[in-house]
Amino acid sequence: MASITRNSIAAALGLLVSTVAGTAGAGDDRLVRIVARTEVSTLEQIPERVREAAQDGPDCMLETTVEMLGAVRFTINDDWSIWQLPCYLAAYQASHVHVQAVMLDGDLNAALMVFPGSPSSDPAEEVEIVNPEVDIATSTLTSFALGRGLGDCGRYARYELVRGEGESIDWELVELREKDDCNGVEDDPTAYPLIWQR
């Protein structure tokens, strides 16, 4: 199974540089622009290497979840994309994994992406993210993990897609908020108490 390595990413970096937006978000030239969003509804529409990479993390049930929820391909350029795949479906929320895929010399390389926590988070990073919403205009992803079905508590996180250390692209945590008091009041998650901010 092919996977994305530092060498393969270094080879593709020239393709990525032209997609970097230097005026918004991360505040420097690290923000990676997403140029298109494509929804898919069947497992067969997802490349085999991408499906294999998704299995490197949690026990995703793609055969069931993709048929129920669909999947999304976020295009960075002609050779580079990120796939958002539903992993686990619960009563009122679903977890997803994200796989970056890059075409190099006619060969598709794919690797599972991680979502870092705050400096004091335990665990320090996760591969699954709950209820993700991606805004392609800003290359940001938000997640709202409900504490219970009523939606009156939980954890809100916001990430940006950036050029990481070396030759990689990563989801970088920008903001983390949490409301532990499930008090019956459905507050806007963006107004929850701030736990950490970049």
N, C-alpha and C positions, 0 to 999 in steps of 0.2 A: 504494500500500500504506500503510495507516495504521500509525503507530508511536506509542509512548508518548513524549510530550514533557513538559518541565517544566510547561507550562500544563495539559496533560491530567491530570498527576499532581496538580497543585495543586487542580484541580477535584474530584478523587476523594479528596483527603486527608481530607475530612470523613467519608467512608465508612470510611477506614482507622483513624482515631483510636479508634473504639470497639473495635478488635481488639487494641490494644496492651496487653501485660501488663507491669505495672510492678514485679513482685516477684521475678522470677527472671532467670537468664541474664545478660543484659547489665548487670544491676544497676541499671537505671534504666528510664525509660518508653519506651525505644527498641525493646524486643523486640516483634516482631510475632507474634501468635498464629496458628497454623495450626489451623483448626477441623475439617478433614476431609481424608481421603485416598481417592481414587477411582482404581482401576486401569482402564485401557482396553487393548484387545487389537488394535484395527485402526486403520489410518491415517485412515479415514473418521470415527472418533470424535473426532479432533483438529481443532479449528477451522482453517480455511484460513489465517487470519491468523497463527495460532500456528506453523503449518508454514512459512509464508513467513519469519517472524522467525527461525526456527531456521536457515534457509539464509543468514542474514546473517553467520554465523560460519564454522565449518569446513565441509568438504564432507561433511555428514551424509547418510547413506544411509537415510533414514527409511522408504522403501518396503520395505526389507529388514529393518532392525533392529526396527521396531515390531512387525512380524508375528512376529519371533523372540522378542523380550524384553518386548514390551508397553511402555506408557508410564504415567505417573502424573500425576494432577491434584491439586494441593494447594490446597484452598479456604481463602481468607482471610476472605472475606465473600461476599455474594450477587453482587457485581460484580467482585471481584478474585480472581485465582488465579495459581498458578505451575505450569507444566507441566514435568515432567522427561521428556526425550526421549532415547532411546538414539541415539547418533551413529555410533559405530564399534565393531565387535566384533572383538576379537583372540582369540588362543588361550585365554587364561585371565583376561581382564578386558575391560571395555567402558567407553568414554567416553560421557558424557552432556552435553547442554546443558540449560539452564533458561531458560524464557521466561515473563516475567510478562505477564499479560493482564488488562486492565481494561475493563469496559463503561461507556461514557460516551455518554449521549443515544442509546442504542440502537445504538452503533457499537463494535465490539470493537477495541481498540488493543492491540498486542503488541510486545514488545521483548526482545531477548536480554539475559540477565543475565551479569555478570562475577564472577569469583572472585578477590579480591585475594590477592597473596602477602605475604610478610613485607616489612618495609621494605627489606631487602637483596636481595629476590628479583629474578631476571631470567629471564623478563619479569615486570613488576610485577603483571600480572593475566592471567587465562586465561578463556576462555569455555567450554572443555571441562573436565569433572571426571571422574575415574576411579572407578568402583565406588561411586557415592554411596548413602548410606543416610540417610534423613530420619526423625527422631524428632519426630512432630507434638506430643507432650506438652511438649517443651522448645523447639520451633522450631529445632532444631539439625540440621546436616548433617555427616556424617563421610565421609571419602574415604580409601581405602587403595589406593594405586597400588603393585602388587607389582613388586619389582625383577626377579623371575623367577618362573616357575610354581610352584616349591616353596613360595613364600610366606615365605621366611626373611629377606627384606630388602625395603626399599621406603620409601615416604613416606606418612605419616598426617597428615591435616589435619582440623580441626574448625572449623565456621562456625556463626554464629547469624544468623537472619533479623531484621534491625533496620531501623528508620527511619533512612535515611541523611541526608546533608546536603541541605538544601532540602526538597523534597517527593518523596522517593523511598524505595523499600525496597530493601535490598541484603543480600547475603551478606557478613558481616564475619568475617574470620579471627580465631579465638580461640586456636588452638594449632597448631603445626607441629612434627612429629617425623620423624626420618629415621634409618634404619639402612642404612649403605652396605656393611657387612661381610656378604656372603651366605655365612654359615658353616655352613649346614645346620641351625641351631637356629631353630625357629619360635616366636620370642618374640611376646608380645602387642604389636601395634602401638602401643597406648596407653602402653607402657613403653619405646618406642624413645627414643634420645637426643633431648632437647628442643632444637629449633633456635630457636623463637620462641614467645612467649606474650604475650597482650594484658595 
